[in-house]
Amino acid sequence: MRLLVLSDIHANAPALEAVLADAAGRGYDRAVMLGDALGYGAHPAEVLARLRDLGATCIRGNHEQMGLDLVARGGGWLPGSGGVVGAALEWQFAQLGADDLAWVASWPDGVEDREVGARFRHGTPLSLDTYTDSVTVARDAFAGWGGHLAFVGHTHIPGVYAALNAPVGEWVKFQGLGAGGTFPLPPGVRAICNPGSVGQPRDGDPRASYALFDTGRQTFEVIRVAYPVEAAQTAILDAGLPPVLAARLALGR
């Protein structure tokens, strides 16, 4: 089976459409979205509609959690706590209908997928909102989690943390895949794989990032795709969202 792995779309429909067009040409059987479909961008309803069309397995991210908490409070952020993140979420959740809100609320904080043989979660195998952004964090995650394969997002940086037993103890390394590329999972390896961000890359490359995982070959391939950044920027500005959210898309930051 070939699994389409998406994360951190952040309501960027032009980026998502470019990724789906590219992935269709390569072929896949199922799709998973690892959280943060919402936040920052100007196309929340459009992104949710495409994920529904895909029949994607959707995992809750920290932006979904913050938005749902906002709805539960009846709106409004604590003084000084909203910022540009809060401005985008407040606008986005006001655009969503009851069906969309109920669907997002149904997204679990993590899934154990027996068909793939993997855990899906947003931050680490153990957390929704902790960043798997260092060997130290990855080593702690491997120590607290007994599985062999996890897919996470949240950092917006594509790559793989891999752990193998060695004579001196467990050996953990990071393989960055910012330029794209394939990481083959050798027998016995434990891995935490991140596909990068579809809608808001943060590695200095503005191209959308996604991954394909082949369960038979045990390969994790990251693909970078150019998309019409200007269209996403214009939509953000037309919606009256903070201009910094548009500017950063061209920088990949």
PENOR-V54631 format. One record per residue. PHI is phi in whole degrees, -180 to 180 (none if undefined). OMEGA is omega in radians with two decimals (none if undefined). NEAR is the number of other ideal C-beta (glycine too) atoms within 12 Angstrom. Layout:
BEGIN
phi:PHI omega:OMEGA near:NEAR
phi:PHI omega:OMEGA near:NEAR
END
This chain:
BEGIN
phi:none omega:3.07 near:21
phi:-111 omega:-3.07 near:25
phi:-104 omega:3.02 near:40
phi:-84 omega:-3.05 near:37
phi:-113 omega:-3.12 near:48
phi:-118 omega:3.02 near:51
phi:-155 omega:2.99 near:51
phi:51 omega:3.09 near:48
phi:-70 omega:3.06 near:52
phi:53 omega:3.01 near:47
phi:54 omega:3.13 near:47
phi:-108 omega:-3.07 near:47
phi:-67 omega:3.12 near:33
phi:-59 omega:3.11 near:35
phi:-67 omega:-3.14 near:48
phi:-63 omega:3.14 near:45
phi:-64 omega:3.11 near:28
phi:-65 omega:3.13 near:31
phi:-65 omega:-3.10 near:45
phi:-66 omega:3.09 near:31
phi:-65 omega:3.13 near:20
phi:-66 omega:-3.11 near:29
phi:-65 omega:3.12 near:33
phi:-61 omega:3.12 near:18
phi:-70 omega:3.14 near:13
phi:-91 omega:3.11 near:20
phi:91 omega:3.05 near:15
phi:-157 omega:-3.07 near:29
phi:-107 omega:-3.10 near:20
phi:-143 omega:3.10 near:26
phi:-132 omega:3.01 near:39
phi:-130 omega:3.08 near:44
phi:-119 omega:-2.92 near:48
phi:-92 omega:3.06 near:56
phi:109 omega:-3.09 near:50
phi:60 omega:2.89 near:47
phi:-65 omega:-3.09 near:52
phi:-106 omega:-3.10 near:49
phi:98 omega:2.97 near:45
phi:75 omega:-2.94 near:47
phi:-91 omega:-2.98 near:49
phi:-107 omega:-3.05 near:36
phi:-127 omega:-3.09 near:38
phi:-64 omega:-3.09 near:43
phi:-67 omega:-3.13 near:28
phi:-65 omega:3.13 near:30
phi:-66 omega:3.12 near:45
phi:-62 omega:3.13 near:35
phi:-62 omega:-3.14 near:23
phi:-68 omega:3.09 near:32
phi:-66 omega:3.05 near:39
phi:-62 omega:3.13 near:22
phi:-58 omega:-3.14 near:14
phi:-71 omega:-2.98 near:28
phi:66 omega:-3.05 near:15
phi:-69 omega:2.91 near:35
phi:-74 omega:-3.04 near:32
phi:-112 omega:3.13 near:37
phi:-107 omega:-3.14 near:43
phi:-74 omega:3.03 near:35
phi:-105 omega:-3.11 near:44
phi:-68 omega:3.10 near:34
phi:-72 omega:3.02 near:43
phi:-62 omega:-3.13 near:45
phi:-63 omega:3.12 near:31
phi:-64 omega:3.13 near:34
phi:-66 omega:3.11 near:42
phi:-66 omega:3.07 near:28
phi:-64 omega:3.10 near:25
phi:-61 omega:3.13 near:32
phi:-63 omega:-3.13 near:25
phi:-63 omega:3.11 near:14
phi:-79 omega:-3.05 near:18
phi:83 omega:3.11 near:10
phi:97 omega:3.07 near:16
phi:91 omega:3.12 near:16
phi:-110 omega:3.00 near:21
phi:-62 omega:-3.10 near:12
phi:-51 omega:3.10 near:8
phi:80 omega:-3.04 near:7
phi:-103 omega:-3.03 near:17
phi:-83 omega:-3.12 near:22
phi:60 omega:-3.11 near:18
phi:-69 omega:3.09 near:23
phi:-62 omega:-3.13 near:29
phi:-66 omega:3.14 near:29
phi:-62 omega:-3.14 near:27
phi:-67 omega:-3.10 near:40
phi:-67 omega:3.14 near:42
phi:-62 omega:3.11 near:33
phi:-67 omega:-3.08 near:33
phi:-62 omega:-3.07 near:41
phi:-68 omega:3.04 near:36
phi:-74 omega:3.14 near:20
phi:-85 omega:-3.01 near:25
phi:-90 omega:3.07 near:31
phi:-82 omega:-3.09 near:15
phi:-61 omega:-3.13 near:11
phi:-65 omega:3.12 near:14
phi:-65 omega:3.14 near:31
phi:-62 omega:3.13 near:25
phi:-66 omega:3.14 near:14
phi:-65 omega:3.13 near:24
phi:-60 omega:3.13 near:41
phi:-63 omega:-3.13 near:22
phi:-83 omega:-3.11 near:17
phi:-67 omega:-3.11 near:36
phi:-80 omega:3.01 near:25
phi:-90 omega:3.11 near:27
phi:108 omega:3.14 near:31
phi:-141 omega:2.94 near:28
phi:-96 omega:-3.06 near:22
phi:-103 omega:-3.09 near:26
phi:-72 omega:3.13 near:12
phi:-64 omega:3.13 near:16
phi:-84 omega:-3.06 near:31
phi:77 omega:-3.02 near:22
phi:-147 omega:2.96 near:36
phi:-101 omega:3.04 near:35
phi:-107 omega:3.06 near:46
phi:-154 omega:-3.03 near:42
phi:-82 omega:-2.99 near:43
phi:-95 omega:3.03 near:38
phi:-136 omega:3.05 near:39
phi:-59 omega:-3.07 near:41
phi:-110 omega:-2.95 near:26
phi:-151 omega:3.03 near:27
phi:-73 omega:-2.92 near:31
phi:-121 omega:2.99 near:25
phi:-82 omega:3.14 near:26
phi:-87 omega:2.95 near:27
phi:-86 omega:-2.97 near:42
phi:-127 omega:3.10 near:26
phi:-159 omega:3.07 near:20
phi:-62 omega:3.14 near:22
phi:-63 omega:3.11 near:17
phi:-64 omega:3.13 near:27
phi:-63 omega:3.14 near:38
phi:-62 omega:3.10 near:24
phi:-64 omega:3.12 near:24
phi:-65 omega:3.11 near:33
phi:-61 omega:-3.11 near:33
phi:-68 omega:-3.07 near:18
phi:-94 omega:-3.06 near:16
phi:-128 omega:-3.04 near:30
phi:-92 omega:-3.08 near:15
phi:-82 omega:-3.13 near:28
phi:-110 omega:-3.07 near:25
phi:-144 omega:3.07 near:36
phi:-137 omega:3.01 near:45
phi:-118 omega:-3.12 near:49
phi:-135 omega:3.06 near:52
phi:-128 omega:2.95 near:54
phi:79 omega:-3.10 near:40
phi:-80 omega:-3.04 near:40
phi:67 omega:-3.12 near:42
phi:-120 omega:-3.13 near:35
phi:-77 omega:3.10 near:47
phi:165 omega:-3.08 near:35
phi:-134 omega:2.88 near:42
phi:-95 omega:-3.07 near:44
phi:-124 omega:3.13 near:35
phi:-127 omega:3.06 near:33
phi:-134 omega:3.05 near:21
phi:-72 omega:3.13 near:15
phi:-136 omega:-3.12 near:13
phi:-57 omega:-3.11 near:7
phi:-95 omega:-3.11 near:8
phi:119 omega:-3.11 near:12
phi:-74 omega:-3.10 near:22
phi:-104 omega:-3.09 near:20
phi:-121 omega:3.08 near:29
phi:-138 omega:3.08 near:23
phi:-116 omega:3.03 near:28
phi:-115 omega:3.08 near:27
phi:-73 omega:-3.14 near:24
phi:-131 omega:-3.08 near:32
phi:-61 omega:3.12 near:29
phi:-89 omega:-3.01 near:19
phi:89 omega:3.12 near:28
phi:134 omega:-3.02 near:22
phi:-116 omega:3.05 near:22
phi:-113 omega:3.07 near:33
phi:-81 omega:3.14 near:19
phi:-90 omega:-3.13 near:32
phi:-70 omega:3.10 near:17
phi:-57 omega:3.10 near:11
phi:88 omega:-3.13 near:16
phi:-75 omega:2.91 near:28
phi:-109 omega:-2.99 near:33
phi:-141 omega:2.98 near:40
phi:-118 omega:-2.97 near:50
phi:-109 omega:-3.14 near:49
phi:-123 omega:-3.11 near:50
phi:-82 omega:-3.01 near:48
phi:79 omega:-3.03 near:49
phi:-107 omega:3.03 near:51
phi:-67 omega:-2.91 near:54
phi:-106 omega:3.13 near:54
phi:-155 omega:3.10 near:49
phi:-58 omega:-3.13 near:43
phi:-131 omega:3.14 near:28
phi:-111 omega:3.14 near:29
phi:85 omega:3.11 near:19
phi:-114 omega:-3.06 near:29
phi:-73 omega:-3.13 near:35
phi:-68 omega:3.07 near:32
phi:-62 omega:-3.12 near:45
phi:-129 omega:3.05 near:50
phi:-151 omega:-3.10 near:49
phi:-142 omega:2.97 near:45
phi:-123 omega:3.08 near:38
phi:-115 omega:3.12 near:44
phi:-99 omega:-3.07 near:25
phi:-70 omega:3.13 near:23
phi:-75 omega:-3.14 near:13
phi:-83 omega:-3.08 near:17
phi:56 omega:3.10 near:28
phi:-123 omega:3.10 near:24
phi:-116 omega:-3.06 near:41
phi:-114 omega:3.07 near:34
phi:-96 omega:-3.13 near:40
phi:-124 omega:3.06 near:35
phi:-106 omega:-3.03 near:31
phi:-134 omega:3.03 near:35
phi:-72 omega:3.09 near:21
phi:-145 omega:-3.12 near:34
phi:-74 omega:-3.11 near:23
phi:-57 omega:-3.09 near:30
phi:-60 omega:3.13 near:18
phi:-65 omega:3.10 near:25
phi:-67 omega:3.12 near:40
phi:-65 omega:-3.13 near:31
phi:-61 omega:-3.14 near:20
phi:-64 omega:3.11 near:30
phi:-63 omega:-3.13 near:39
phi:-68 omega:3.13 near:20
phi:-64 omega:3.12 near:16
phi:-78 omega:-3.12 near:27
phi:79 omega:3.10 near:16
phi:-79 omega:-3.10 near:35
phi:-55 omega:-3.10 near:24
phi:-58 omega:3.13 near:19
phi:-60 omega:3.14 near:21
phi:-68 omega:3.06 near:36
phi:-81 omega:-3.04 near:29
phi:-63 omega:-3.03 near:22
phi:-68 omega:-3.12 near:29
phi:-63 omega:-3.14 near:41
phi:-72 omega:-3.09 near:25
phi:-95 omega:-3.03 near:18
phi:64 omega:-3.11 near:28
phi:-132 omega:none near:18
END
